[in-house]
Amino acid sequence: MRRIEDIWCCTECGTEQGRHDQWFDGICEGCNTQKANTQKKDEITSMLIDIFDRIVIDTPNNFDEILEFVFEDVCETADPINWNESDVAIGFRRWIESEK
């Protein structure tokens, strides 16, 4: 049997959750993970554009492909909490190497 006070709804997606499923301030784990990934991807986008500026090239037409490759590379190989611009640069280098 469920007690009504054990049920809460995620403020992002509206999905009913049990009291043991609460993640952060009324947001379920799925929505929190999605929000964190969106923020991480935005930071990687900014870092990639900075790299392009430093090597004096325009943003490539296939930027979305590069971004997705670098994002996945950073997620798979870098420290999940302490990743930084060096990890993004390494991911970009790996993308270049994969294109050869």
Phi and psi restraints in degrees (range 20) as a CNS / XPLOR table:
assign (resid 1 and name C) (resid 2 and name N)
       (resid 2 and name CA) (resid 2 and name C) 1.0 -103.1 20.0 2
assign (resid 2 and name N) (resid 2 and name CA)
       (resid 2 and name C) (resid 3 and name N) 1.0 141.3 20.0 2
assign (resid 2 and name C) (resid 3 and name N)
       (resid 3 and name CA) (resid 3 and name C) 1.0 -96.6 20.0 2
assign (resid 3 and name N) (resid 3 and name CA)
       (resid 3 and name C) (resid 4 and name N) 1.0 138.7 20.0 2
assign (resid 3 and name C) (resid 4 and name N)
       (resid 4 and name CA) (resid 4 and name C) 1.0 -59.8 20.0 2
assign (resid 4 and name N) (resid 4 and name CA)
       (resid 4 and name C) (resid 5 and name N) 1.0 -33.2 20.0 2
assign (resid 4 and name C) (resid 5 and name N)
       (resid 5 and name CA) (resid 5 and name C) 1.0 -75.1 20.0 2
assign (resid 5 and name N) (resid 5 and name CA)
       (resid 5 and name C) (resid 6 and name N) 1.0 -10.1 20.0 2
assign (resid 5 and name C) (resid 6 and name N)
       (resid 6 and name CA) (resid 6 and name C) 1.0 -85.8 20.0 2
assign (resid 6 and name N) (resid 6 and name CA)
       (resid 6 and name C) (resid 7 and name N) 1.0 -6.5 20.0 2
assign (resid 6 and name C) (resid 7 and name N)
       (resid 7 and name CA) (resid 7 and name C) 1.0 -105.3 20.0 2
assign (resid 7 and name N) (resid 7 and name CA)
       (resid 7 and name C) (resid 8 and name N) 1.0 135.8 20.0 2
assign (resid 7 and name C) (resid 8 and name N)
       (resid 8 and name CA) (resid 8 and name C) 1.0 -141.3 20.0 2
assign (resid 8 and name N) (resid 8 and name CA)
       (resid 8 and name C) (resid 9 and name N) 1.0 159.3 20.0 2
assign (resid 8 and name C) (resid 9 and name N)
       (resid 9 and name CA) (resid 9 and name C) 1.0 -111.4 20.0 2
assign (resid 9 and name N) (resid 9 and name CA)
       (resid 9 and name C) (resid 10 and name N) 1.0 137.4 20.0 2
assign (resid 9 and name C) (resid 10 and name N)
       (resid 10 and name CA) (resid 10 and name C) 1.0 -64.7 20.0 2
assign (resid 10 and name N) (resid 10 and name CA)
       (resid 10 and name C) (resid 11 and name N) 1.0 133.5 20.0 2
assign (resid 10 and name C) (resid 11 and name N)
       (resid 11 and name CA) (resid 11 and name C) 1.0 -73.3 20.0 2
assign (resid 11 and name N) (resid 11 and name CA)
       (resid 11 and name C) (resid 12 and name N) 1.0 -16.9 20.0 2
assign (resid 11 and name C) (resid 12 and name N)
       (resid 12 and name CA) (resid 12 and name C) 1.0 -89.3 20.0 2
assign (resid 12 and name N) (resid 12 and name CA)
       (resid 12 and name C) (resid 13 and name N) 1.0 -52.8 20.0 2
assign (resid 12 and name C) (resid 13 and name N)
       (resid 13 and name CA) (resid 13 and name C) 1.0 -106.4 20.0 2
assign (resid 13 and name N) (resid 13 and name CA)
       (resid 13 and name C) (resid 14 and name N) 1.0 -13.4 20.0 2
assign (resid 13 and name C) (resid 14 and name N)
       (resid 14 and name CA) (resid 14 and name C) 1.0 79.4 20.0 2
assign (resid 14 and name N) (resid 14 and name CA)
       (resid 14 and name C) (resid 15 and name N) 1.0 6.2 20.0 2
assign (resid 14 and name C) (resid 15 and name N)
       (resid 15 and name CA) (resid 15 and name C) 1.0 -72.7 20.0 2
assign (resid 15 and name N) (resid 15 and name CA)
       (resid 15 and name C) (resid 16 and name N) 1.0 135.3 20.0 2
assign (resid 15 and name C) (resid 16 and name N)
       (resid 16 and name CA) (resid 16 and name C) 1.0 -70.5 20.0 2
assign (resid 16 and name N) (resid 16 and name CA)
       (resid 16 and name C) (resid 17 and name N) 1.0 138.2 20.0 2
assign (resid 16 and name C) (resid 17 and name N)
       (resid 17 and name CA) (resid 17 and name C) 1.0 -130.8 20.0 2
assign (resid 17 and name N) (resid 17 and name CA)
       (resid 17 and name C) (resid 18 and name N) 1.0 157.3 20.0 2
assign (resid 17 and name C) (resid 18 and name N)
       (resid 18 and name CA) (resid 18 and name C) 1.0 -86.5 20.0 2
assign (resid 18 and name N) (resid 18 and name CA)
       (resid 18 and name C) (resid 19 and name N) 1.0 164.6 20.0 2
assign (resid 18 and name C) (resid 19 and name N)
       (resid 19 and name CA) (resid 19 and name C) 1.0 -63.3 20.0 2
assign (resid 19 and name N) (resid 19 and name CA)
       (resid 19 and name C) (resid 20 and name N) 1.0 -24.3 20.0 2
assign (resid 19 and name C) (resid 20 and name N)
       (resid 20 and name CA) (resid 20 and name C) 1.0 -83.9 20.0 2
assign (resid 20 and name N) (resid 20 and name CA)
       (resid 20 and name C) (resid 21 and name N) 1.0 -5.5 20.0 2
assign (resid 20 and name C) (resid 21 and name N)
       (resid 21 and name CA) (resid 21 and name C) 1.0 -95.7 20.0 2
assign (resid 21 and name N) (resid 21 and name CA)
       (resid 21 and name C) (resid 22 and name N) 1.0 -2.7 20.0 2
assign (resid 21 and name C) (resid 22 and name N)
       (resid 22 and name CA) (resid 22 and name C) 1.0 -65.0 20.0 2
assign (resid 22 and name N) (resid 22 and name CA)
       (resid 22 and name C) (resid 23 and name N) 1.0 137.2 20.0 2
assign (resid 22 and name C) (resid 23 and name N)
       (resid 23 and name CA) (resid 23 and name C) 1.0 -110.0 20.0 2
assign (resid 23 and name N) (resid 23 and name CA)
       (resid 23 and name C) (resid 24 and name N) 1.0 -78.1 20.0 2
assign (resid 23 and name C) (resid 24 and name N)
       (resid 24 and name CA) (resid 24 and name C) 1.0 -134.2 20.0 2
assign (resid 24 and name N) (resid 24 and name CA)
       (resid 24 and name C) (resid 25 and name N) 1.0 119.7 20.0 2
assign (resid 24 and name C) (resid 25 and name N)
       (resid 25 and name CA) (resid 25 and name C) 1.0 41.6 20.0 2
assign (resid 25 and name N) (resid 25 and name CA)
       (resid 25 and name C) (resid 26 and name N) 1.0 50.6 20.0 2
assign (resid 25 and name C) (resid 26 and name N)
       (resid 26 and name CA) (resid 26 and name C) 1.0 82.2 20.0 2
assign (resid 26 and name N) (resid 26 and name CA)
       (resid 26 and name C) (resid 27 and name N) 1.0 10.2 20.0 2
assign (resid 26 and name C) (resid 27 and name N)
       (resid 27 and name CA) (resid 27 and name C) 1.0 -110.3 20.0 2
assign (resid 27 and name N) (resid 27 and name CA)
       (resid 27 and name C) (resid 28 and name N) 1.0 131.3 20.0 2
assign (resid 27 and name C) (resid 28 and name N)
       (resid 28 and name CA) (resid 28 and name C) 1.0 -72.1 20.0 2
assign (resid 28 and name N) (resid 28 and name CA)
       (resid 28 and name C) (resid 29 and name N) 1.0 166.7 20.0 2
assign (resid 28 and name C) (resid 29 and name N)
       (resid 29 and name CA) (resid 29 and name C) 1.0 -61.4 20.0 2
assign (resid 29 and name N) (resid 29 and name CA)
       (resid 29 and name C) (resid 30 and name N) 1.0 -39.9 20.0 2
assign (resid 29 and name C) (resid 30 and name N)
       (resid 30 and name CA) (resid 30 and name C) 1.0 -61.1 20.0 2
assign (resid 30 and name N) (resid 30 and name CA)
       (resid 30 and name C) (resid 31 and name N) 1.0 -45.5 20.0 2
assign (resid 30 and name C) (resid 31 and name N)
       (resid 31 and name CA) (resid 31 and name C) 1.0 -69.1 20.0 2
assign (resid 31 and name N) (resid 31 and name CA)
       (resid 31 and name C) (resid 32 and name N) 1.0 -36.9 20.0 2
assign (resid 31 and name C) (resid 32 and name N)
       (resid 32 and name CA) (resid 32 and name C) 1.0 -65.0 20.0 2
assign (resid 32 and name N) (resid 32 and name CA)
       (resid 32 and name C) (resid 33 and name N) 1.0 -42.1 20.0 2
assign (resid 32 and name C) (resid 33 and name N)
       (resid 33 and name CA) (resid 33 and name C) 1.0 -64.2 20.0 2
assign (resid 33 and name N) (resid 33 and name CA)
       (resid 33 and name C) (resid 34 and name N) 1.0 -43.2 20.0 2
assign (resid 33 and name C) (resid 34 and name N)
       (resid 34 and name CA) (resid 34 and name C) 1.0 -62.4 20.0 2
assign (resid 34 and name N) (resid 34 and name CA)
       (resid 34 and name C) (resid 35 and name N) 1.0 -41.4 20.0 2
assign (resid 34 and name C) (resid 35 and name N)
       (resid 35 and name CA) (resid 35 and name C) 1.0 -64.7 20.0 2
assign (resid 35 and name N) (resid 35 and name CA)
       (resid 35 and name C) (resid 36 and name N) 1.0 -42.5 20.0 2
assign (resid 35 and name C) (resid 36 and name N)
       (resid 36 and name CA) (resid 36 and name C) 1.0 -65.0 20.0 2
assign (resid 36 and name N) (resid 36 and name CA)
       (resid 36 and name C) (resid 37 and name N) 1.0 -40.9 20.0 2
assign (resid 36 and name C) (resid 37 and name N)
       (resid 37 and name CA) (resid 37 and name C) 1.0 -65.3 20.0 2
assign (resid 37 and name N) (resid 37 and name CA)
       (resid 37 and name C) (resid 38 and name N) 1.0 -38.5 20.0 2
assign (resid 37 and name C) (resid 38 and name N)
       (resid 38 and name CA) (resid 38 and name C) 1.0 -64.0 20.0 2
assign (resid 38 and name N) (resid 38 and name CA)
       (resid 38 and name C) (resid 39 and name N) 1.0 -42.6 20.0 2
assign (resid 38 and name C) (resid 39 and name N)
       (resid 39 and name CA) (resid 39 and name C) 1.0 -64.8 20.0 2
assign (resid 39 and name N) (resid 39 and name CA)
       (resid 39 and name C) (resid 40 and name N) 1.0 -42.3 20.0 2
assign (resid 39 and name C) (resid 40 and name N)
       (resid 40 and name CA) (resid 40 and name C) 1.0 -63.3 20.0 2
assign (resid 40 and name N) (resid 40 and name CA)
       (resid 40 and name C) (resid 41 and name N) 1.0 -42.8 20.0 2
assign (resid 40 and name C) (resid 41 and name N)
       (resid 41 and name CA) (resid 41 and name C) 1.0 -64.9 20.0 2
assign (resid 41 and name N) (resid 41 and name CA)
       (resid 41 and name C) (resid 42 and name N) 1.0 -37.6 20.0 2
assign (resid 41 and name C) (resid 42 and name N)
       (resid 42 and name CA) (resid 42 and name C) 1.0 -63.4 20.0 2
assign (resid 42 and name N) (resid 42 and name CA)
       (resid 42 and name C) (resid 43 and name N) 1.0 -41.0 20.0 2
assign (resid 42 and name C) (resid 43 and name N)
       (resid 43 and name CA) (resid 43 and name C) 1.0 -66.1 20.0 2
assign (resid 43 and name N) (resid 43 and name CA)
       (resid 43 and name C) (resid 44 and name N) 1.0 -40.6 20.0 2
assign (resid 43 and name C) (resid 44 and name N)
       (resid 44 and name CA) (resid 44 and name C) 1.0 -65.5 20.0 2
assign (resid 44 and name N) (resid 44 and name CA)
       (resid 44 and name C) (resid 45 and name N) 1.0 -39.3 20.0 2
assign (resid 44 and name C) (resid 45 and name N)
       (resid 45 and name CA) (resid 45 and name C) 1.0 -56.9 20.0 2
assign (resid 45 and name N) (resid 45 and name CA)
       (resid 45 and name C) (resid 46 and name N) 1.0 -47.8 20.0 2
assign (resid 45 and name C) (resid 46 and name N)
       (resid 46 and name CA) (resid 46 and name C) 1.0 -62.3 20.0 2
assign (resid 46 and name N) (resid 46 and name CA)
       (resid 46 and name C) (resid 47 and name N) 1.0 -42.3 20.0 2
assign (resid 46 and name C) (resid 47 and name N)
       (resid 47 and name CA) (resid 47 and name C) 1.0 -67.1 20.0 2
assign (resid 47 and name N) (resid 47 and name CA)
       (resid 47 and name C) (resid 48 and name N) 1.0 -39.3 20.0 2
assign (resid 47 and name C) (resid 48 and name N)
       (resid 48 and name CA) (resid 48 and name C) 1.0 -64.1 20.0 2
assign (resid 48 and name N) (resid 48 and name CA)
       (resid 48 and name C) (resid 49 and name N) 1.0 -43.3 20.0 2
assign (resid 48 and name C) (resid 49 and name N)
       (resid 49 and name CA) (resid 49 and name C) 1.0 -62.1 20.0 2
assign (resid 49 and name N) (resid 49 and name CA)
       (resid 49 and name C) (resid 50 and name N) 1.0 -37.8 20.0 2
assign (resid 49 and name C) (resid 50 and name N)
       (resid 50 and name CA) (resid 50 and name C) 1.0 -63.1 20.0 2
assign (resid 50 and name N) (resid 50 and name CA)
       (resid 50 and name C) (resid 51 and name N) 1.0 -41.1 20.0 2
assign (resid 50 and name C) (resid 51 and name N)
       (resid 51 and name CA) (resid 51 and name C) 1.0 -62.1 20.0 2
assign (resid 51 and name N) (resid 51 and name CA)
       (resid 51 and name C) (resid 52 and name N) 1.0 -44.5 20.0 2
assign (resid 51 and name C) (resid 52 and name N)
       (resid 52 and name CA) (resid 52 and name C) 1.0 -60.7 20.0 2
assign (resid 52 and name N) (resid 52 and name CA)
       (resid 52 and name C) (resid 53 and name N) 1.0 -40.8 20.0 2
assign (resid 52 and name C) (resid 53 and name N)
       (resid 53 and name CA) (resid 53 and name C) 1.0 -63.7 20.0 2
assign (resid 53 and name N) (resid 53 and name CA)
       (resid 53 and name C) (resid 54 and name N) 1.0 -40.7 20.0 2
assign (resid 53 and name C) (resid 54 and name N)
       (resid 54 and name CA) (resid 54 and name C) 1.0 -68.3 20.0 2
assign (resid 54 and name N) (resid 54 and name CA)
       (resid 54 and name C) (resid 55 and name N) 1.0 -32.3 20.0 2
assign (resid 54 and name C) (resid 55 and name N)
       (resid 55 and name CA) (resid 55 and name C) 1.0 -96.5 20.0 2
assign (resid 55 and name N) (resid 55 and name CA)
       (resid 55 and name C) (resid 56 and name N) 1.0 9.6 20.0 2
assign (resid 55 and name C) (resid 56 and name N)
       (resid 56 and name CA) (resid 56 and name C) 1.0 55.1 20.0 2
assign (resid 56 and name N) (resid 56 and name CA)
       (resid 56 and name C) (resid 57 and name N) 1.0 57.9 20.0 2
assign (resid 56 and name C) (resid 57 and name N)
       (resid 57 and name CA) (resid 57 and name C) 1.0 -129.9 20.0 2
assign (resid 57 and name N) (resid 57 and name CA)
       (resid 57 and name C) (resid 58 and name N) 1.0 153.2 20.0 2
assign (resid 57 and name C) (resid 58 and name N)
       (resid 58 and name CA) (resid 58 and name C) 1.0 -72.7 20.0 2
assign (resid 58 and name N) (resid 58 and name CA)
       (resid 58 and name C) (resid 59 and name N) 1.0 159.8 20.0 2
assign (resid 58 and name C) (resid 59 and name N)
       (resid 59 and name CA) (resid 59 and name C) 1.0 -63.6 20.0 2
assign (resid 59 and name N) (resid 59 and name CA)
       (resid 59 and name C) (resid 60 and name N) 1.0 123.7 20.0 2
assign (resid 59 and name C) (resid 60 and name N)
       (resid 60 and name CA) (resid 60 and name C) 1.0 -64.4 20.0 2
assign (resid 60 and name N) (resid 60 and name CA)
       (resid 60 and name C) (resid 61 and name N) 1.0 155.6 20.0 2
assign (resid 60 and name C) (resid 61 and name N)
       (resid 61 and name CA) (resid 61 and name C) 1.0 -64.1 20.0 2
assign (resid 61 and name N) (resid 61 and name CA)
       (resid 61 and name C) (resid 62 and name N) 1.0 -29.1 20.0 2
assign (resid 61 and name C) (resid 62 and name N)
       (resid 62 and name CA) (resid 62 and name C) 1.0 -97.6 20.0 2
assign (resid 62 and name N) (resid 62 and name CA)
       (resid 62 and name C) (resid 63 and name N) 1.0 34.7 20.0 2
assign (resid 62 and name C) (resid 63 and name N)
       (resid 63 and name CA) (resid 63 and name C) 1.0 -56.8 20.0 2
assign (resid 63 and name N) (resid 63 and name CA)
       (resid 63 and name C) (resid 64 and name N) 1.0 -41.2 20.0 2
assign (resid 63 and name C) (resid 64 and name N)
       (resid 64 and name CA) (resid 64 and name C) 1.0 -60.9 20.0 2
assign (resid 64 and name N) (resid 64 and name CA)
       (resid 64 and name C) (resid 65 and name N) 1.0 -38.6 20.0 2
assign (resid 64 and name C) (resid 65 and name N)
       (resid 65 and name CA) (resid 65 and name C) 1.0 -65.1 20.0 2
assign (resid 65 and name N) (resid 65 and name CA)
       (resid 65 and name C) (resid 66 and name N) 1.0 -44.3 20.0 2
assign (resid 65 and name C) (resid 66 and name N)
       (resid 66 and name CA) (resid 66 and name C) 1.0 -63.1 20.0 2
assign (resid 66 and name N) (resid 66 and name CA)
       (resid 66 and name C) (resid 67 and name N) 1.0 -46.6 20.0 2
assign (resid 66 and name C) (resid 67 and name N)
       (resid 67 and name CA) (resid 67 and name C) 1.0 -58.0 20.0 2
assign (resid 67 and name N) (resid 67 and name CA)
       (resid 67 and name C) (resid 68 and name N) 1.0 -46.0 20.0 2
assign (resid 67 and name C) (resid 68 and name N)
       (resid 68 and name CA) (resid 68 and name C) 1.0 -63.1 20.0 2
assign (resid 68 and name N) (resid 68 and name CA)
       (resid 68 and name C) (resid 69 and name N) 1.0 -43.0 20.0 2
assign (resid 68 and name C) (resid 69 and name N)
       (resid 69 and name CA) (resid 69 and name C) 1.0 -61.4 20.0 2
assign (resid 69 and name N) (resid 69 and name CA)
       (resid 69 and name C) (resid 70 and name N) 1.0 -49.7 20.0 2
assign (resid 69 and name C) (resid 70 and name N)
       (resid 70 and name CA) (resid 70 and name C) 1.0 -65.3 20.0 2
assign (resid 70 and name N) (resid 70 and name CA)
       (resid 70 and name C) (resid 71 and name N) 1.0 -41.3 20.0 2
assign (resid 70 and name C) (resid 71 and name N)
       (resid 71 and name CA) (resid 71 and name C) 1.0 -58.5 20.0 2
assign (resid 71 and name N) (resid 71 and name CA)
       (resid 71 and name C) (resid 72 and name N) 1.0 -48.5 20.0 2
assign (resid 71 and name C) (resid 72 and name N)
       (resid 72 and name CA) (resid 72 and name C) 1.0 -63.9 20.0 2
assign (resid 72 and name N) (resid 72 and name CA)
       (resid 72 and name C) (resid 73 and name N) 1.0 -39.3 20.0 2
assign (resid 72 and name C) (resid 73 and name N)
       (resid 73 and name CA) (resid 73 and name C) 1.0 -63.6 20.0 2
assign (resid 73 and name N) (resid 73 and name CA)
       (resid 73 and name C) (resid 74 and name N) 1.0 -45.5 20.0 2
assign (resid 73 and name C) (resid 74 and name N)
       (resid 74 and name CA) (resid 74 and name C) 1.0 -63.3 20.0 2
assign (resid 74 and name N) (resid 74 and name CA)
       (resid 74 and name C) (resid 75 and name N) 1.0 -41.9 20.0 2
assign (resid 74 and name C) (resid 75 and name N)
       (resid 75 and name CA) (resid 75 and name C) 1.0 -64.0 20.0 2
assign (resid 75 and name N) (resid 75 and name CA)
       (resid 75 and name C) (resid 76 and name N) 1.0 -35.9 20.0 2
assign (resid 75 and name C) (resid 76 and name N)
       (resid 76 and name CA) (resid 76 and name C) 1.0 -82.9 20.0 2
assign (resid 76 and name N) (resid 76 and name CA)
       (resid 76 and name C) (resid 77 and name N) 1.0 -33.4 20.0 2
assign (resid 76 and name C) (resid 77 and name N)
       (resid 77 and name CA) (resid 77 and name C) 1.0 -113.4 20.0 2
assign (resid 77 and name N) (resid 77 and name CA)
       (resid 77 and name C) (resid 78 and name N) 1.0 -25.9 20.0 2
assign (resid 77 and name C) (resid 78 and name N)
       (resid 78 and name CA) (resid 78 and name C) 1.0 -88.0 20.0 2
assign (resid 78 and name N) (resid 78 and name CA)
       (resid 78 and name C) (resid 79 and name N) 1.0 162.2 20.0 2
assign (resid 78 and name C) (resid 79 and name N)
       (resid 79 and name CA) (resid 79 and name C) 1.0 -60.2 20.0 2
assign (resid 79 and name N) (resid 79 and name CA)
       (resid 79 and name C) (resid 80 and name N) 1.0 128.7 20.0 2
assign (resid 79 and name C) (resid 80 and name N)
       (resid 80 and name CA) (resid 80 and name C) 1.0 -62.8 20.0 2
assign (resid 80 and name N) (resid 80 and name CA)
       (resid 80 and name C) (resid 81 and name N) 1.0 -24.4 20.0 2
assign (resid 80 and name C) (resid 81 and name N)
       (resid 81 and name CA) (resid 81 and name C) 1.0 -105.7 20.0 2
assign (resid 81 and name N) (resid 81 and name CA)
       (resid 81 and name C) (resid 82 and name N) 1.0 -42.9 20.0 2
assign (resid 81 and name C) (resid 82 and name N)
       (resid 82 and name CA) (resid 82 and name C) 1.0 -102.6 20.0 2
assign (resid 82 and name N) (resid 82 and name CA)
       (resid 82 and name C) (resid 83 and name N) 1.0 33.3 20.0 2
assign (resid 82 and name C) (resid 83 and name N)
       (resid 83 and name CA) (resid 83 and name C) 1.0 -73.4 20.0 2
assign (resid 83 and name N) (resid 83 and name CA)
       (resid 83 and name C) (resid 84 and name N) 1.0 157.9 20.0 2
assign (resid 83 and name C) (resid 84 and name N)
       (resid 84 and name CA) (resid 84 and name C) 1.0 -151.1 20.0 2
assign (resid 84 and name N) (resid 84 and name CA)
       (resid 84 and name C) (resid 85 and name N) 1.0 -170.2 20.0 2
assign (resid 84 and name C) (resid 85 and name N)
       (resid 85 and name CA) (resid 85 and name C) 1.0 -62.3 20.0 2
assign (resid 85 and name N) (resid 85 and name CA)
       (resid 85 and name C) (resid 86 and name N) 1.0 -29.9 20.0 2
assign (resid 85 and name C) (resid 86 and name N)
       (resid 86 and name CA) (resid 86 and name C) 1.0 -63.7 20.0 2
assign (resid 86 and name N) (resid 86 and name CA)
       (resid 86 and name C) (resid 87 and name N) 1.0 -38.3 20.0 2
assign (resid 86 and name C) (resid 87 and name N)
       (resid 87 and name CA) (resid 87 and name C) 1.0 -64.6 20.0 2
assign (resid 87 and name N) (resid 87 and name CA)
       (resid 87 and name C) (resid 88 and name N) 1.0 -37.4 20.0 2
assign (resid 87 and name C) (resid 88 and name N)
       (resid 88 and name CA) (resid 88 and name C) 1.0 -67.6 20.0 2
assign (resid 88 and name N) (resid 88 and name CA)
       (resid 88 and name C) (resid 89 and name N) 1.0 -42.0 20.0 2
assign (resid 88 and name C) (resid 89 and name N)
       (resid 89 and name CA) (resid 89 and name C) 1.0 -62.9 20.0 2
assign (resid 89 and name N) (resid 89 and name CA)
       (resid 89 and name C) (resid 90 and name N) 1.0 -40.4 20.0 2
assign (resid 89 and name C) (resid 90 and name N)
       (resid 90 and name CA) (resid 90 and name C) 1.0 -64.4 20.0 2
assign (resid 90 and name N) (resid 90 and name CA)
       (resid 90 and name C) (resid 91 and name N) 1.0 -42.6 20.0 2
assign (resid 90 and name C) (resid 91 and name N)
       (resid 91 and name CA) (resid 91 and name C) 1.0 -61.6 20.0 2
assign (resid 91 and name N) (resid 91 and name CA)
       (resid 91 and name C) (resid 92 and name N) 1.0 -40.3 20.0 2
assign (resid 91 and name C) (resid 92 and name N)
       (resid 92 and name CA) (resid 92 and name C) 1.0 -65.2 20.0 2
assign (resid 92 and name N) (resid 92 and name CA)
       (resid 92 and name C) (resid 93 and name N) 1.0 -41.6 20.0 2
assign (resid 92 and name C) (resid 93 and name N)
       (resid 93 and name CA) (resid 93 and name C) 1.0 -60.5 20.0 2
assign (resid 93 and name N) (resid 93 and name CA)
       (resid 93 and name C) (resid 94 and name N) 1.0 -41.7 20.0 2
assign (resid 93 and name C) (resid 94 and name N)
       (resid 94 and name CA) (resid 94 and name C) 1.0 -64.6 20.0 2
assign (resid 94 and name N) (resid 94 and name CA)
       (resid 94 and name C) (resid 95 and name N) 1.0 -36.2 20.0 2
assign (resid 94 and name C) (resid 95 and name N)
       (resid 95 and name CA) (resid 95 and name C) 1.0 -63.0 20.0 2
assign (resid 95 and name N) (resid 95 and name CA)
       (resid 95 and name C) (resid 96 and name N) 1.0 -45.7 20.0 2
assign (resid 95 and name C) (resid 96 and name N)
       (resid 96 and name CA) (resid 96 and name C) 1.0 -58.5 20.0 2
assign (resid 96 and name N) (resid 96 and name CA)
       (resid 96 and name C) (resid 97 and name N) 1.0 -46.6 20.0 2
assign (resid 96 and name C) (resid 97 and name N)
       (resid 97 and name CA) (resid 97 and name C) 1.0 -62.8 20.0 2
assign (resid 97 and name N) (resid 97 and name CA)
       (resid 97 and name C) (resid 98 and name N) 1.0 -34.6 20.0 2
assign (resid 97 and name C) (resid 98 and name N)
       (resid 98 and name CA) (resid 98 and name C) 1.0 -71.4 20.0 2
assign (resid 98 and name N) (resid 98 and name CA)
       (resid 98 and name C) (resid 99 and name N) 1.0 -21.2 20.0 2
assign (resid 98 and name C) (resid 99 and name N)
       (resid 99 and name CA) (resid 99 and name C) 1.0 -84.5 20.0 2
assign (resid 99 and name N) (resid 99 and name CA)
       (resid 99 and name C) (resid 100 and name N) 1.0 -10.1 20.0 2
